[in-house]
Structures are given as structure tokens and as C-alpha cells.
Amino acid sequence: MWWILALLSAGFAALTSILAKVGIEGVNSNLATAIRTVVVVVIAWGMVFLTHAQGGLSQISRKSWLFLILSGLATGASWLCYYRAIQVGEVSKVAPIDKLSVVITMILAFVFLHEQFTVKSLIGCLLIGAGTLVMVL
């Protein structure tokens, strides 16, 4: 099931880039990001209430709150940078560079989460990096 959700995520992320590039024309990138964020907030809280998950708020630990807030700050920074990048650049070049996050995530997961880094992982990282260079040069 996780791989179906991951494929859907990739598809929606691709749509996000194309729809954003069209929608951001003539709009300040920070304003566009704020509008997008409001939509995401409404959908996310809608799902919380739809699935009756709001009761779990009181059970979230301080550590989880801290890291969820830090993750939100990182997401916000990423979105602000991405929207500005697609506003001034070509989506077909910005998106592959943005996907270098896969390589960075794998490295960070290895260093900080002590996840296994295999030869297959190394080859995949190198291929993603090389593919990104080929696409943007």
C-alpha cells in the first residue's frame, strides 16, 4: 500500500509544479505560497476531523511537537524557495534540482537516523545526482 501512496504523492507533486507555474504568473511568490499553504491547512485539518483524529492532540509529546514544528518550518522554507525558483526559472530545470532532496534525505537518514546505506543506495544516489546534472545542463 505504501508504494501506491508514494506513486500518488509523486503524481500530485508533479501536478503541483505545473499548476503552480501557471498560477504564479504575475503573483508574488510569497503570496502564492501563502495561498497554497492555506489550502493545504484546510485539507489537512479536514482530514483530521473526518477521521476523528483530533483527540490525539493531547497525546503528542514535547519531543514530537518540537520536531513537527521544525519539520513545518523546513517545509515552509522549501515551499518559499521552490515557488520563487519556478517563478524565475523553468519548472523542467527547477523540479529535478528539487528532487535532489532524495539524495540529501538518504544521506541525512544514514547520518542521523542510522538507517542502512547499501551499495544499492549509493548507486541510486549517484544516478539521481548524475541524472539531475544531465537534465539541468
N, C-alpha and C positions, 0 to 999 in steps of 0.2 A: 504493500500500500504506500510506503514512504516514497518509492520511486515514481509512482503516479503523481503524487503531490509535488514532488520535485520537478517533474516534467511540466506540470501545470504552472508551477512557480516560474519556470524558465519562459514558458509561453506568455504568461501575464507580464513578466519583466520586459520581454521583447515588445509587447504591445505598449507598455508604459513608455518606453523610449520613443516610439513612433508617434503615439498620441501626444506626448509632451512636446516633441519638436514642433508639431503643427500648432498646438495650443499656446506655446510660449512666444510665438511670433508677436512682437510689439508689446510684450508684457515683461515687466521687471522680473528677473529670475527669482529673486527672493519672494516677491508677491506670489508668483506661480507656485513656488514650493509651499508657501503657507496655505494656499488654496488646496493643493494636493493633500497636505497634511490634515486639514480639517476633514476632508472626505475620508481619509484613512481612519482618523479618530472615530468618526461616526460609524463606519463599518465595523471597526474593532469592538467598540462598546456595544453595538447592536448584536454582535455575535456573543459577547459576554452575557447579555441579558437573555438572548434567545436560547442559549444553552444553560442558563441558570447558574453560571459560574461566579457571579458577583459575591457569593458567600465566602469564597476563598480569599477575599481581600484581607481579612483579619488574620489569616494564617500565614501570610507571607513574612518570612524572616527579614531582619535588618540587612543581612548579607544579600539576600535576593533583591530587596528594594534597591540597595546600592548598585548592584551590578545591572539590574534592569534600567535604572536611571542612566547609568554610564552608557549602556547599550543604546538607549534612546538618544543621548547626546551624540554618540557616534553616528547613528542613523541620520539625525538632523544635519550634522556636518557633511555627511556623504551626499545627502539629497541636495543641499545647497550648492555644493561643489559640482555635482552632476548636472543640475539644471543650468548653472552658469556655463558649464563646458558645452552642453548641447546647444545652448543659445548662440554661442560664438563659434562653435566648431561643427563638424559633420558628425551626425549620430553614428554613421558607419565606422568612424575612427574613434569616437569617444567610448562607445559601448565595449569594444574589445579591450581598451585600456582599463575600463572599469572592471572588466571581468578578471583582470589580474588579481582582483580580490580573492579569487580561488587559490592562487599560489600563496598569497600573503596569509590567508586563513590557514592553509595547510601548515605553513611554517610556524605560525603562532600556536596552532593546536599541538604541534610537536614540542615546541619550547615550553609553553605554559600549561598545557593540559596533559602532557606526556603521552600523547597518542602515538601509535606506532607509525613510523615513517619507513616505508619499504622501498625497495628498488623500483617497484611499480609506481609508487607515489612520486618518487624522484623523476622518473621518466615522464610521467604525466605532467608534473610541474614544468619540466624543461620544454615539453611540447607546447603547453599552453603559453609559456613565455615566448618561445620561438614563433608560434602562430600569431601571437599579438604583434610581434615585430613585423612579420610579413604583412599583416593586414594594415598596419598604420604607416609603413614606409612607402 
